[in-house]
Amino acid sequence: MAQSSVPLEQVAERVERLLLRHAELRRTNALLAEQVASLTRERDALQVRLHAARVRVDAVLERLPLALDSETDGGRA
């Protein structure tokens, strides 16, 4: 029987290390996926708040010229 250049024990050790690394990477990937989902939810909530704020600012801006016109007309009379 011919001897292989890498002993079977070394191959088994490398396989074990690869399996551990694979499990570690799967856990890391799951944590990162949850972080992405959380940040996506946060972004969506902030977009909703931003839209609501824009609506309020637009409403104030629409009233602003009317308020200024009525103040100047009242001062002239």
N, CA, C and O atoms as a Tripos MOL2 file, in Angstrom:
@<TRIPOS>MOLECULE
protein
  308   307    77     0     0
PROTEIN
NO_CHARGES

@<TRIPOS>ATOM
      1 N           0.8380   -1.1670    0.0000 N.3       1 MET1
      2 CA          0.0000    0.0000    0.0000 C.3       1 MET1
      3 C           0.8930    1.2450    0.0000 C.2       1 MET1
      4 O           1.8700    1.3080    0.7470 O.2       1 MET1
      5 N           0.5560    2.2420   -0.8450 N.am      2 ALA2
      6 CA          1.3620    3.4570   -0.9480 C.3       2 ALA2
      7 C           0.9550    4.4530    0.1360 C.2       2 ALA2
      8 O          -0.2230    4.5960    0.4640 O.2       2 ALA2
      9 N           1.9500    5.1280    0.6770 N.am      3 GLN3
     10 CA          1.6700    6.1320    1.7030 C.3       3 GLN3
     11 C           1.2490    7.4260    1.0280 C.2       3 GLN3
     12 O           1.8580    7.8510    0.0470 O.2       3 GLN3
     13 N           0.1780    8.0640    1.5710 N.am      4 SER4
     14 CA         -0.2260    9.3580    1.0250 C.3       4 SER4
     15 C           0.6850   10.4320    1.5840 C.2       4 SER4
     16 O           1.3270   10.2390    2.6170 O.2       4 SER4
     17 N           0.7390   11.5680    0.8980 N.am      5 SER5
     18 CA          1.6380   12.6290    1.3290 C.3       5 SER5
     19 C           1.0950   13.3510    2.5660 C.2       5 SER5
     20 O           1.8640   13.9790    3.2940 O.2       5 SER5
     21 N          -0.2250   13.2720    2.8160 N.am      6 VAL6
     22 CA         -0.8270   13.8970    3.9970 C.3       6 VAL6
     23 C          -1.4750   12.7990    4.8300 C.2       6 VAL6
     24 O          -2.3590   12.0870    4.3530 O.2       6 VAL6
     25 N          -1.0350   12.6670    6.0710 N.am      7 PRO7
     26 CA         -1.6200   11.6240    6.9260 C.3       7 PRO7
     27 C          -3.1140   11.8440    7.1360 C.2       7 PRO7
     28 O          -3.6100   12.9710    7.1250 O.2       7 PRO7
     29 N          -3.7910   10.7620    7.3210 N.am      8 LEU8
     30 CA         -5.2510   10.7980    7.5020 C.3       8 LEU8
     31 C          -5.6440   11.6480    8.7060 C.2       8 LEU8
     32 O          -6.6820   12.3090    8.6760 O.2       8 LEU8
     33 N          -4.8500   11.6430    9.7460 N.am      9 GLU9
     34 CA         -5.1600   12.4360   10.9370 C.3       9 GLU9
     35 C          -5.1640   13.9350   10.6160 C.2       9 GLU9
     36 O          -5.9990   14.6850   11.1220 O.2       9 GLU9
     37 N          -4.2280   14.3570    9.7730 N.am     10 GLN10
     38 CA         -4.1710   15.7680    9.3960 C.3      10 GLN10
     39 C          -5.3950   16.1650    8.5610 C.2      10 GLN10
     40 O          -5.9470   17.2550    8.7170 O.2      10 GLN10
     41 N          -5.7940   15.2680    7.6900 N.am     11 VAL11
     42 CA         -6.9800   15.5300    6.8770 C.3      11 VAL11
     43 C          -8.2100   15.6330    7.7830 C.2      11 VAL11
     44 O          -9.0300   16.5370    7.6220 O.2      11 VAL11
     45 N          -8.3320   14.7130    8.7250 N.am     12 ALA12
     46 CA         -9.4700   14.7380    9.6400 C.3      12 ALA12
     47 C          -9.4640   16.0220   10.4750 C.2      12 ALA12
     48 O         -10.5190   16.6110   10.7130 O.2      12 ALA12
     49 N          -8.3030   16.4470   10.9100 N.am     13 GLU13
     50 CA         -8.1880   17.6820   11.6900 C.3      13 GLU13
     51 C          -8.6100   18.8920   10.8580 C.2      13 GLU13
     52 O          -9.3220   19.7720   11.3420 O.2      13 GLU13
     53 N          -8.1710   18.9260    9.6220 N.am     14 ARG14
     54 CA         -8.5550   20.0390    8.7320 C.3      14 ARG14
     55 C         -10.0660   20.0430    8.4760 C.2      14 ARG14
     56 O         -10.6930   21.1020    8.4570 O.2      14 ARG14
     57 N         -10.6300   18.8860    8.2850 N.am     15 VAL15
     58 CA        -12.0750   18.7850    8.0680 C.3      15 VAL15
     59 C         -12.8240   19.2870    9.2960 C.2      15 VAL15
     60 O         -13.8110   20.0100    9.1660 O.2      15 VAL15
     61 N         -12.3650   18.9110   10.4810 N.am     16 GLU16
     62 CA        -12.9990   19.3820   11.7230 C.3      16 GLU16
     63 C         -12.9280   20.9070   11.8310 C.2      16 GLU16
     64 O         -13.9050   21.5600   12.1960 O.2      16 GLU16
     65 N         -11.7660   21.4580   11.5090 N.am     17 ARG17
     66 CA        -11.6200   22.9200   11.5620 C.3      17 ARG17
     67 C         -12.5390   23.5940   10.5530 C.2      17 ARG17
     68 O         -13.1450   24.6240   10.8490 O.2      17 ARG17
     69 N         -12.6400   23.0140    9.3670 N.am     18 LEU18
     70 CA        -13.5380   23.5670    8.3580 C.3      18 LEU18
     71 C         -14.9930   23.5060    8.8050 C.2      18 LEU18
     72 O         -15.7580   24.4420    8.5730 O.2      18 LEU18
     73 N         -15.3740   22.4100    9.4430 N.am     19 LEU19
     74 CA        -16.7450   22.2860    9.9330 C.3      19 LEU19
     75 C         -17.0320   23.3170   11.0240 C.2      19 LEU19
     76 O         -18.1090   23.9130   11.0460 O.2      19 LEU19
     77 N         -16.0760   23.5290   11.9270 N.am     20 LEU20
     78 CA        -16.2510   24.5420   12.9640 C.3      20 LEU20
     79 C         -16.3480   25.9400   12.3440 C.2      20 LEU20
     80 O         -17.1910   26.7470   12.7340 O.2      20 LEU20
     81 N         -15.4810   26.2060   11.3860 N.am     21 ARG21
     82 CA        -15.5060   27.5180   10.7120 C.3      21 ARG21
     83 C         -16.8280   27.7120    9.9800 C.2      21 ARG21
     84 O         -17.3970   28.8040   10.0010 O.2      21 ARG21
     85 N         -17.3140   26.6700    9.3410 N.am     22 HIS22
     86 CA        -18.5890   26.7380    8.6280 C.3      22 HIS22
     87 C         -19.7300   27.0720    9.5920 C.2      22 HIS22
     88 O         -20.5670   27.9260    9.2990 O.2      22 HIS22
     89 N         -19.7550   26.3970   10.7340 N.am     23 ALA23
     90 CA        -20.7960   26.6610   11.7340 C.3      23 ALA23
     91 C         -20.6970   28.0950   12.2460 C.2      23 ALA23
     92 O         -21.7130   28.7660   12.4300 O.2      23 ALA23
     93 N         -19.4720   28.5600   12.4740 N.am     24 GLU24
     94 CA        -19.2630   29.9360   12.9370 C.3      24 GLU24
     95 C         -19.7570   30.9440   11.8990 C.2      24 GLU24
     96 O         -20.4020   31.9340   12.2450 O.2      24 GLU24
     97 N         -19.4560   30.6920   10.6470 N.am     25 LEU25
     98 CA        -19.8930   31.5960    9.5810 C.3      25 LEU25
     99 C         -21.4110   31.5900    9.4180 C.2      25 LEU25
    100 O         -22.0120   32.6220    9.1190 O.2      25 LEU25
    101 N         -22.0230   30.4350    9.6140 N.am     26 ARG26
    102 CA        -23.4990   30.3770    9.5380 C.3      26 ARG26
    103 C         -24.1200   31.2040   10.6580 C.2      26 ARG26
    104 O         -25.0910   31.9250   10.4270 O.2      26 ARG26
    105 N         -23.5720   31.1100   11.8710 N.am     27 ARG27
    106 CA        -24.0860   31.9180   12.9940 C.3      27 ARG27
    107 C         -23.8860   33.4010   12.7250 C.2      27 ARG27
    108 O         -24.7890   34.2050   12.9560 O.2      27 ARG27
    109 N         -22.7110   33.7620   12.2380 N.am     28 THR28
    110 CA        -22.4280   35.1580   11.9190 C.3      28 THR28
    111 C         -23.3850   35.6630   10.8520 C.2      28 THR28
    112 O         -23.9070   36.7730   10.9520 O.2      28 THR28
    113 N         -23.6120   34.8550    9.8400 N.am     29 ASN29
    114 CA        -24.5160   35.2320    8.7580 C.3      29 ASN29
    115 C         -25.9350   35.4370    9.2910 C.2      29 ASN29
    116 O         -26.6150   36.3820    8.8910 O.2      29 ASN29
    117 N         -26.3820   34.5660   10.1830 N.am     30 ALA30
    118 CA        -27.7230   34.7060   10.7580 C.3      30 ALA30
    119 C         -27.8300   35.9960   11.5690 C.2      30 ALA30
    120 O         -28.8350   36.7020   11.4890 O.2      30 ALA30
    121 N         -26.7940   36.3010   12.3460 N.am     31 LEU31
    122 CA        -26.7950   37.5500   13.1220 C.3      31 LEU31
    123 C         -26.8040   38.7670   12.2100 C.2      31 LEU31
    124 O         -27.5170   39.7350   12.4730 O.2      31 LEU31
    125 N         -26.0290   38.7270   11.1560 N.am     32 LEU32
    126 CA        -25.9980   39.8480   10.2140 C.3      32 LEU32
    127 C         -27.3310   39.9950    9.4850 C.2      32 LEU32
    128 O         -27.7860   41.1120    9.2390 O.2      32 LEU32
    129 N         -27.9450   38.8890    9.1460 N.am     33 ALA33
    130 CA        -29.2520   38.9550    8.4800 C.3      33 ALA33
    131 C         -30.2890   39.5850    9.4030 C.2      33 ALA33
    132 O         -31.1160   40.3750    8.9490 O.2      33 ALA33
    133 N         -30.2590   39.2480   10.6850 N.am     34 GLU34
    134 CA        -31.1810   39.8570   11.6420 C.3      34 GLU34
    135 C         -30.8920   41.3400   11.7960 C.2      34 GLU34
    136 O         -31.8160   42.1440   11.9130 O.2      34 GLU34
    137 N         -29.6180   41.7080   11.7970 N.am     35 GLN35
    138 CA        -29.2500   43.1240   11.9010 C.3      35 GLN35
    139 C         -29.7510   43.8950   10.6830 C.2      35 GLN35
    140 O         -30.2580   45.0080   10.8190 O.2      35 GLN35
    141 N         -29.6140   43.3160    9.5060 N.am     36 VAL36
    142 CA        -30.1170   43.9600    8.2870 C.3      36 VAL36
    143 C         -31.6250   44.1270    8.3700 C.2      36 VAL36
    144 O         -32.1470   45.1830    8.0140 O.2      36 VAL36
    145 N         -32.3290   43.1090    8.8310 N.am     37 ALA37
    146 CA        -33.7850   43.1960    8.9550 C.3      37 ALA37
    147 C         -34.1800   44.2810    9.9490 C.2      37 ALA37
    148 O         -35.1110   45.0480    9.7010 O.2      37 ALA37
    149 N         -33.4770   44.3430   11.0650 N.am     38 SER38
    150 CA        -33.7640   45.3590   12.0750 C.3      38 SER38
    151 C         -33.5230   46.7570   11.5290 C.2      38 SER38
    152 O         -34.3440   47.6520   11.7270 O.2      38 SER38
    153 N         -32.4050   46.9490   10.8460 N.am     39 LEU39
    154 CA        -32.0960   48.2540   10.2780 C.3      39 LEU39
    155 C         -33.0730   48.6320    9.1690 C.2      39 LEU39
    156 O         -33.3910   49.8070    8.9930 O.2      39 LEU39
    157 N         -33.5410   47.6500    8.4340 N.am     40 THR40
    158 CA        -34.5370   47.9080    7.4000 C.3      40 THR40
    159 C         -35.8460   48.3790    8.0260 C.2      40 THR40
    160 O         -36.4790   49.3130    7.5330 O.2      40 THR40
    161 N         -36.2480   47.7240    9.1180 N.am     41 ARG41
    162 CA        -37.4690   48.1640    9.8170 C.3      41 ARG41
    163 C         -37.3020   49.5790   10.3590 C.2      41 ARG41
    164 O         -38.2150   50.4000   10.2660 O.2      41 ARG41
    165 N         -36.1350   49.8570   10.9230 N.am     42 GLU42
    166 CA        -35.8740   51.1930   11.4580 C.3      42 GLU42
    167 C         -35.9030   52.2390   10.3450 C.2      42 GLU42
    168 O         -36.4800   53.3140   10.5120 O.2      42 GLU42
    169 N         -35.2820   51.9240    9.2130 N.am     43 ARG43
    170 CA        -35.2880   52.8350    8.0710 C.3      43 ARG43
    171 C         -36.7040   53.1130    7.5910 C.2      43 ARG43
    172 O         -37.0610   54.2580    7.3150 O.2      43 ARG43
    173 N         -37.5090   52.0590    7.4930 N.am     44 ASP44
    174 CA        -38.8900   52.2220    7.0460 C.3      44 ASP44
    175 C         -39.6800   53.1090    8.0010 C.2      44 ASP44
    176 O         -40.4590   53.9560    7.5640 O.2      44 ASP44
    177 N         -39.4820   52.9180    9.3070 N.am     45 ALA45
    178 CA        -40.1690   53.7460   10.2990 C.3      45 ALA45
    179 C         -39.7210   55.2000   10.1780 C.2      45 ALA45
    180 O         -40.5420   56.1110   10.2830 O.2      45 ALA45
    181 N         -38.4370   55.4200    9.9590 N.am     46 LEU46
    182 CA        -37.9330   56.7890    9.8030 C.3      46 LEU46
    183 C         -38.4710   57.4390    8.5260 C.2      46 LEU46
    184 O         -38.7340   58.6420    8.5050 O.2      46 LEU46
    185 N         -38.6340   56.6570    7.4760 N.am     47 GLN47
    186 CA        -39.1980   57.1950    6.2410 C.3      47 GLN47
    187 C         -40.6450   57.6260    6.4470 C.2      47 GLN47
    188 O         -41.0750   58.6490    5.9150 O.2      47 GLN47
    189 N         -41.3950   56.8420    7.2220 N.am     48 VAL48
    190 CA        -42.7800   57.2090    7.5250 C.3      48 VAL48
    191 C         -42.8110   58.5070    8.3230 C.2      48 VAL48
    192 O         -43.6120   59.3980    8.0390 O.2      48 VAL48
    193 N         -41.9300   58.6120    9.3300 N.am     49 ARG49
    194 CA        -41.8740   59.8380   10.1390 C.3      49 ARG49
    195 C         -41.4560   61.0340    9.2970 C.2      49 ARG49
    196 O         -41.9890   62.1310    9.4640 O.2      49 ARG49
    197 N         -40.5050   60.8280    8.3940 N.am     50 LEU50
    198 CA        -40.0580   61.9120    7.5160 C.3      50 LEU50
    199 C         -41.2060   62.3880    6.6270 C.2      50 LEU50
    200 O         -41.4000   63.5900    6.4500 O.2      50 LEU50
    201 N         -41.9550   61.4580    6.0790 N.am     51 HIS51
    202 CA        -43.0860   61.8260    5.2260 C.3      51 HIS51
    203 C         -44.1180   62.6340    6.0280 C.2      51 HIS51
    204 O         -44.6260   63.6450    5.5430 O.2      51 HIS51
    205 N         -44.4220   62.1920    7.2360 N.am     52 ALA52
    206 CA        -45.3820   62.9070    8.0770 C.3      52 ALA52
    207 C         -44.8670   64.3110    8.3890 C.2      52 ALA52
    208 O         -45.6400   65.2680    8.3810 O.2      52 ALA52
    209 N         -43.5870   64.4400    8.6600 N.am     53 ALA53
    210 CA        -43.0090   65.7580    8.9470 C.3      53 ALA53
    211 C         -43.0880   66.6580    7.7150 C.2      53 ALA53
    212 O         -43.3890   67.8460    7.8310 O.2      53 ALA53
    213 N         -42.8240   66.1040    6.5610 N.am     54 ARG54
    214 CA        -42.9150   66.8970    5.3290 C.3      54 ARG54
    215 C         -44.3360   67.3980    5.1050 C.2      54 ARG54
    216 O         -44.5380   68.5430    4.7000 O.2      54 ARG54
    217 N         -45.3170   66.5460    5.3680 N.am     55 VAL55
    218 CA        -46.7190   66.9390    5.2210 C.3      55 VAL55
    219 C         -47.0260   68.0980    6.1650 C.2      55 VAL55
    220 O         -47.6760   69.0670    5.7730 O.2      55 VAL55
    221 N         -46.5550   67.9970    7.4170 N.am     56 ARG56
    222 CA        -46.7990   69.0780    8.3790 C.3      56 ARG56
    223 C         -46.1110   70.3700    7.9570 C.2      56 ARG56
    224 O         -46.7020   71.4450    8.0610 O.2      56 ARG56
    225 N         -44.8770   70.2780    7.4860 N.am     57 VAL57
    226 CA        -44.1490   71.4720    7.0450 C.3      57 VAL57
    227 C         -44.8450   72.0950    5.8400 C.2      57 VAL57
    228 O         -44.9910   73.3150    5.7670 O.2      57 VAL57
    229 N         -45.2750   71.2620    4.8990 N.am     58 ASP58
    230 CA        -46.0000   71.7840    3.7300 C.3      58 ASP58
    231 C         -47.2720   72.5080    4.1550 C.2      58 ASP58
    232 O         -47.6040   73.5560    3.6030 O.2      58 ASP58
    233 N         -47.9790   71.9590    5.1260 N.am     59 ALA59
    234 CA        -49.2020   72.5970    5.6100 C.3      59 ALA59
    235 C         -48.8880   73.9460    6.2460 C.2      59 ALA59
    236 O         -49.6270   74.9080    6.0360 O.2      59 ALA59
    237 N         -47.8190   74.0370    7.0090 N.am     60 VAL60
    238 CA        -47.4240   75.3060    7.6240 C.3      60 VAL60
    239 C         -47.0300   76.3060    6.5390 C.2      60 VAL60
    240 O         -47.4030   77.4770    6.6100 O.2      60 VAL60
    241 N         -46.2790   75.8520    5.5380 N.am     61 LEU61
    242 CA        -45.8520   76.7440    4.4600 C.3      61 LEU61
    243 C         -47.0390   77.2670    3.6550 C.2      61 LEU61
    244 O         -47.0300   78.4110    3.2010 O.2      61 LEU61
    245 N         -48.0490   76.4360    3.4800 N.am     62 GLU62
    246 CA        -49.2480   76.8760    2.7570 C.3      62 GLU62
    247 C         -49.9780   77.9650    3.5250 C.2      62 GLU62
    248 O         -50.5400   78.8700    2.9100 O.2      62 GLU62
    249 N         -49.9870   77.9040    4.8400 N.am     63 ARG63
    250 CA        -50.6740   78.9080    5.6510 C.3      63 ARG63
    251 C         -49.8430   80.1670    5.8260 C.2      63 ARG63
    252 O         -50.3970   81.2390    6.0690 O.2      63 ARG63
    253 N         -48.5370   80.0630    5.7080 N.am     64 LEU64
    254 CA        -47.6460   81.1830    5.9950 C.3      64 LEU64
    255 C         -47.9300   82.4180    5.1310 C.2      64 LEU64
    256 O         -48.0570   83.5040    5.6970 O.2      64 LEU64
    257 N         -48.0360   82.3240    3.8070 N.am     65 PRO65
    258 CA        -48.3120   83.5340    3.0180 C.3      65 PRO65
    259 C         -49.6440   84.1830    3.3950 C.2      65 PRO65
    260 O         -49.7530   85.4090    3.3860 O.2      65 PRO65
    261 N         -50.6420   83.3910    3.7210 N.am     66 LEU66
    262 CA        -51.9320   83.9390    4.1180 C.3      66 LEU66
    263 C         -51.7930   84.7050    5.4190 C.2      66 LEU66
    264 O         -52.3880   85.7730    5.5670 O.2      66 LEU66
    265 N         -51.0400   84.1990    6.3440 N.am     67 ALA67
    266 CA        -50.8490   84.8720    7.6180 C.3      67 ALA67
    267 C         -50.0930   86.1780    7.4050 C.2      67 ALA67
    268 O         -50.4340   87.1860    8.0240 O.2      67 ALA67
    269 N         -49.0880   86.1860    6.5580 N.am     68 LEU68
    270 CA        -48.3310   87.4100    6.2900 C.3      68 LEU68
    271 C         -49.1930   88.4370    5.5660 C.2      68 LEU68
    272 O         -49.1130   89.6260    5.8770 O.2      68 LEU68
    273 N         -50.0170   88.0100    4.6050 N.am     69 ASP69
    274 CA        -50.9020   88.9260    3.8800 C.3      69 ASP69
    275 C         -51.9110   89.5690    4.8130 C.2      69 ASP69
    276 O         -52.1580   90.7720    4.7290 O.2      69 ASP69
    277 N         -52.4960   88.7810    5.7010 N.am     70 SER70
    278 CA        -53.4960   89.3420    6.6030 C.3      70 SER70
    279 C         -52.8760   90.3030    7.5970 C.2      70 SER70
    280 O         -53.5260   91.2650    8.0060 O.2      70 SER70
    281 N         -51.6190   90.0640    8.0010 N.am     71 GLU71
    282 CA        -50.9390   90.9910    8.9180 C.3      71 GLU71
    283 C         -50.6430   92.3170    8.2260 C.2      71 GLU71
    284 O         -50.8200   93.3810    8.8190 O.2      71 GLU71
    285 N         -50.1890   92.2570    6.9660 N.am     72 THR72
    286 CA        -49.8670   93.5130    6.2520 C.3      72 THR72
    287 C         -51.1300   94.2700    5.9000 C.2      72 THR72
    288 O         -51.1280   95.5000    5.9550 O.2      72 THR72
    289 N         -52.1980   93.6000    5.5430 N.am     73 ASP73
    290 CA        -53.4560   94.2790    5.2340 C.3      73 ASP73
    291 C         -54.0170   94.9310    6.4810 C.2      73 ASP73
    292 O         -54.5740   96.0270    6.4160 O.2      73 ASP73
    293 N         -53.8750   94.2660    7.6130 N.am     74 GLY74
    294 CA        -54.3910   94.8430    8.8660 C.3      74 GLY74
    295 C         -53.6180   96.0720    9.2690 C.2      74 GLY74
    296 O         -54.1910   96.9820    9.8690 O.2      74 GLY74
    297 N         -52.3430   96.1340    8.9630 N.am     75 GLY75
    298 CA        -51.5350   97.2780    9.3290 C.3      75 GLY75
    299 C         -51.8220   98.5060    8.4620 C.2      75 GLY75
    300 O         -51.6210   99.6400    8.8980 O.2      75 GLY75
    301 N         -52.2930   98.2740    7.2330 N.am     76 ARG76
    302 CA        -52.5570   99.3770    6.2910 C.3      76 ARG76
    303 C         -53.8880  100.0600    6.5890 C.2      76 ARG76
    304 O         -54.0610  101.2380    6.2760 O.2      76 ARG76
    305 N         -54.7940   99.3630    7.1680 N.am     77 ALA77
    306 CA        -56.1430   99.8980    7.3380 C.3      77 ALA77
    307 C         -56.2680  100.9430    8.3880 C.2      77 ALA77
    308 O         -57.3600  101.4620    8.6150 O.2      77 ALA77
@<TRIPOS>BOND
     1     1     2 1
     2     2     3 1
     3     3     4 2
     4     3     5 am
     5     5     6 1
     6     6     7 1
     7     7     8 2
     8     7     9 am
     9     9    10 1
    10    10    11 1
    11    11    12 2
    12    11    13 am
    13    13    14 1
    14    14    15 1
    15    15    16 2
    16    15    17 am
    17    17    18 1
    18    18    19 1
    19    19    20 2
    20    19    21 am
    21    21    22 1
    22    22    23 1
    23    23    24 2
    24    23    25 am
    25    25    26 1
    26    26    27 1
    27    27    28 2
    28    27    29 am
    29    29    30 1
    30    30    31 1
    31    31    32 2
    32    31    33 am
    33    33    34 1
    34    34    35 1
    35    35    36 2
    36    35    37 am
    37    37    38 1
    38    38    39 1
    39    39    40 2
    40    39    41 am
    41    41    42 1
    42    42    43 1
    43    43    44 2
    44    43    45 am
    45    45    46 1
    46    46    47 1
    47    47    48 2
    48    47    49 am
    49    49    50 1
    50    50    51 1
    51    51    52 2
    52    51    53 am
    53    53    54 1
    54    54    55 1
    55    55    56 2
    56    55    57 am
    57    57    58 1
    58    58    59 1
    59    59    60 2
    60    59    61 am
    61    61    62 1
    62    62    63 1
    63    63    64 2
    64    63    65 am
    65    65    66 1
    66    66    67 1
    67    67    68 2
    68    67    69 am
    69    69    70 1
    70    70    71 1
    71    71    72 2
    72    71    73 am
    73    73    74 1
    74    74    75 1
    75    75    76 2
    76    75    77 am
    77    77    78 1
    78    78    79 1
    79    79    80 2
    80    79    81 am
    81    81    82 1
    82    82    83 1
    83    83    84 2
    84    83    85 am
    85    85    86 1
    86    86    87 1
    87    87    88 2
    88    87    89 am
    89    89    90 1
    90    90    91 1
    91    91    92 2
    92    91    93 am
    93    93    94 1
    94    94    95 1
    95    95    96 2
    96    95    97 am
    97    97    98 1
    98    98    99 1
    99    99   100 2
   100    99   101 am
   101   101   102 1
   102   102   103 1
   103   103   104 2
   104   103   105 am
   105   105   106 1
   106   106   107 1
   107   107   108 2
   108   107   109 am
   109   109   110 1
   110   110   111 1
   111   111   112 2
   112   111   113 am
   113   113   114 1
   114   114   115 1
   115   115   116 2
   116   115   117 am
   117   117   118 1
   118   118   119 1
   119   119   120 2
   120   119   121 am
   121   121   122 1
   122   122   123 1
   123   123   124 2
   124   123   125 am
   125   125   126 1
   126   126   127 1
   127   127   128 2
   128   127   129 am
   129   129   130 1
   130   130   131 1
   131   131   132 2
   132   131   133 am
   133   133   134 1
   134   134   135 1
   135   135   136 2
   136   135   137 am
   137   137   138 1
   138   138   139 1
   139   139   140 2
   140   139   141 am
   141   141   142 1
   142   142   143 1
   143   143   144 2
   144   143   145 am
   145   145   146 1
   146   146   147 1
   147   147   148 2
   148   147   149 am
   149   149   150 1
   150   150   151 1
   151   151   152 2
   152   151   153 am
   153   153   154 1
   154   154   155 1
   155   155   156 2
   156   155   157 am
   157   157   158 1
   158   158   159 1
   159   159   160 2
   160   159   161 am
   161   161   162 1
   162   162   163 1
   163   163   164 2
   164   163   165 am
   165   165   166 1
   166   166   167 1
   167   167   168 2
   168   167   169 am
   169   169   170 1
   170   170   171 1
   171   171   172 2
   172   171   173 am
   173   173   174 1
   174   174   175 1
   175   175   176 2
   176   175   177 am
   177   177   178 1
   178   178   179 1
   179   179   180 2
   180   179   181 am
   181   181   182 1
   182   182   183 1
   183   183   184 2
   184   183   185 am
   185   185   186 1
   186   186   187 1
   187   187   188 2
   188   187   189 am
   189   189   190 1
   190   190   191 1
   191   191   192 2
   192   191   193 am
   193   193   194 1
   194   194   195 1
   195   195   196 2
   196   195   197 am
   197   197   198 1
   198   198   199 1
   199   199   200 2
   200   199   201 am
   201   201   202 1
   202   202   203 1
   203   203   204 2
   204   203   205 am
   205   205   206 1
   206   206   207 1
   207   207   208 2
   208   207   209 am
   209   209   210 1
   210   210   211 1
   211   211   212 2
   212   211   213 am
   213   213   214 1
   214   214   215 1
   215   215   216 2
   216   215   217 am
   217   217   218 1
   218   218   219 1
   219   219   220 2
   220   219   221 am
   221   221   222 1
   222   222   223 1
   223   223   224 2
   224   223   225 am
   225   225   226 1
   226   226   227 1
   227   227   228 2
   228   227   229 am
   229   229   230 1
   230   230   231 1
   231   231   232 2
   232   231   233 am
   233   233   234 1
   234   234   235 1
   235   235   236 2
   236   235   237 am
   237   237   238 1
   238   238   239 1
   239   239   240 2
   240   239   241 am
   241   241   242 1
   242   242   243 1
   243   243   244 2
   244   243   245 am
   245   245   246 1
   246   246   247 1
   247   247   248 2
   248   247   249 am
   249   249   250 1
   250   250   251 1
   251   251   252 2
   252   251   253 am
   253   253   254 1
   254   254   255 1
   255   255   256 2
   256   255   257 am
   257   257   258 1
   258   258   259 1
   259   259   260 2
   260   259   261 am
   261   261   262 1
   262   262   263 1
   263   263   264 2
   264   263   265 am
   265   265   266 1
   266   266   267 1
   267   267   268 2
   268   267   269 am
   269   269   270 1
   270   270   271 1
   271   271   272 2
   272   271   273 am
   273   273   274 1
   274   274   275 1
   275   275   276 2
   276   275   277 am
   277   277   278 1
   278   278   279 1
   279   279   280 2
   280   279   281 am
   281   281   282 1
   282   282   283 1
   283   283   284 2
   284   283   285 am
   285   285   286 1
   286   286   287 1
   287   287   288 2
   288   287   289 am
   289   289   290 1
   290   290   291 1
   291   291   292 2
   292   291   293 am
   293   293   294 1
   294   294   295 1
   295   295   296 2
   296   295   297 am
   297   297   298 1
   298   298   299 1
   299   299   300 2
   300   299   301 am
   301   301   302 1
   302   302   303 1
   303   303   304 2
   304   303   305 am
   305   305   306 1
   306   306   307 1
   307   307   308 2
@<TRIPOS>SUBSTRUCTURE
     1 MET1         2 RESIDUE 1 A MET
     2 ALA2         6 RESIDUE 1 A ALA
     3 GLN3        10 RESIDUE 1 A GLN
     4 SER4        14 RESIDUE 1 A SER
     5 SER5        18 RESIDUE 1 A SER
     6 VAL6        22 RESIDUE 1 A VAL
     7 PRO7        26 RESIDUE 1 A PRO
     8 LEU8        30 RESIDUE 1 A LEU
     9 GLU9        34 RESIDUE 1 A GLU
    10 GLN10       38 RESIDUE 1 A GLN
    11 VAL11       42 RESIDUE 1 A VAL
    12 ALA12       46 RESIDUE 1 A ALA
    13 GLU13       50 RESIDUE 1 A GLU
    14 ARG14       54 RESIDUE 1 A ARG
    15 VAL15       58 RESIDUE 1 A VAL
    16 GLU16       62 RESIDUE 1 A GLU
    17 ARG17       66 RESIDUE 1 A ARG
    18 LEU18       70 RESIDUE 1 A LEU
    19 LEU19       74 RESIDUE 1 A LEU
    20 LEU20       78 RESIDUE 1 A LEU
    21 ARG21       82 RESIDUE 1 A ARG
    22 HIS22       86 RESIDUE 1 A HIS
    23 ALA23       90 RESIDUE 1 A ALA
    24 GLU24       94 RESIDUE 1 A GLU
    25 LEU25       98 RESIDUE 1 A LEU
    26 ARG26      102 RESIDUE 1 A ARG
    27 ARG27      106 RESIDUE 1 A ARG
    28 THR28      110 RESIDUE 1 A THR
    29 ASN29      114 RESIDUE 1 A ASN
    30 ALA30      118 RESIDUE 1 A ALA
    31 LEU31      122 RESIDUE 1 A LEU
    32 LEU32      126 RESIDUE 1 A LEU
    33 ALA33      130 RESIDUE 1 A ALA
    34 GLU34      134 RESIDUE 1 A GLU
    35 GLN35      138 RESIDUE 1 A GLN
    36 VAL36      142 RESIDUE 1 A VAL
    37 ALA37      146 RESIDUE 1 A ALA
    38 SER38      150 RESIDUE 1 A SER
    39 LEU39      154 RESIDUE 1 A LEU
    40 THR40      158 RESIDUE 1 A THR
    41 ARG41      162 RESIDUE 1 A ARG
    42 GLU42      166 RESIDUE 1 A GLU
    43 ARG43      170 RESIDUE 1 A ARG
    44 ASP44      174 RESIDUE 1 A ASP
    45 ALA45      178 RESIDUE 1 A ALA
    46 LEU46      182 RESIDUE 1 A LEU
    47 GLN47      186 RESIDUE 1 A GLN
    48 VAL48      190 RESIDUE 1 A VAL
    49 ARG49      194 RESIDUE 1 A ARG
    50 LEU50      198 RESIDUE 1 A LEU
    51 HIS51      202 RESIDUE 1 A HIS
    52 ALA52      206 RESIDUE 1 A ALA
    53 ALA53      210 RESIDUE 1 A ALA
    54 ARG54      214 RESIDUE 1 A ARG
    55 VAL55      218 RESIDUE 1 A VAL
    56 ARG56      222 RESIDUE 1 A ARG
    57 VAL57      226 RESIDUE 1 A VAL
    58 ASP58      230 RESIDUE 1 A ASP
    59 ALA59      234 RESIDUE 1 A ALA
    60 VAL60      238 RESIDUE 1 A VAL
    61 LEU61      242 RESIDUE 1 A LEU
    62 GLU62      246 RESIDUE 1 A GLU
    63 ARG63      250 RESIDUE 1 A ARG
    64 LEU64      254 RESIDUE 1 A LEU
    65 PRO65      258 RESIDUE 1 A PRO
    66 LEU66      262 RESIDUE 1 A LEU
    67 ALA67      266 RESIDUE 1 A ALA
    68 LEU68      270 RESIDUE 1 A LEU
    69 ASP69      274 RESIDUE 1 A ASP
    70 SER70      278 RESIDUE 1 A SER
    71 GLU71      282 RESIDUE 1 A GLU
    72 THR72      286 RESIDUE 1 A THR
    73 ASP73      290 RESIDUE 1 A ASP
    74 GLY74      294 RESIDUE 1 A GLY
    75 GLY75      298 RESIDUE 1 A GLY
    76 ARG76      302 RESIDUE 1 A ARG
    77 ALA77      306 RESIDUE 1 A ALA
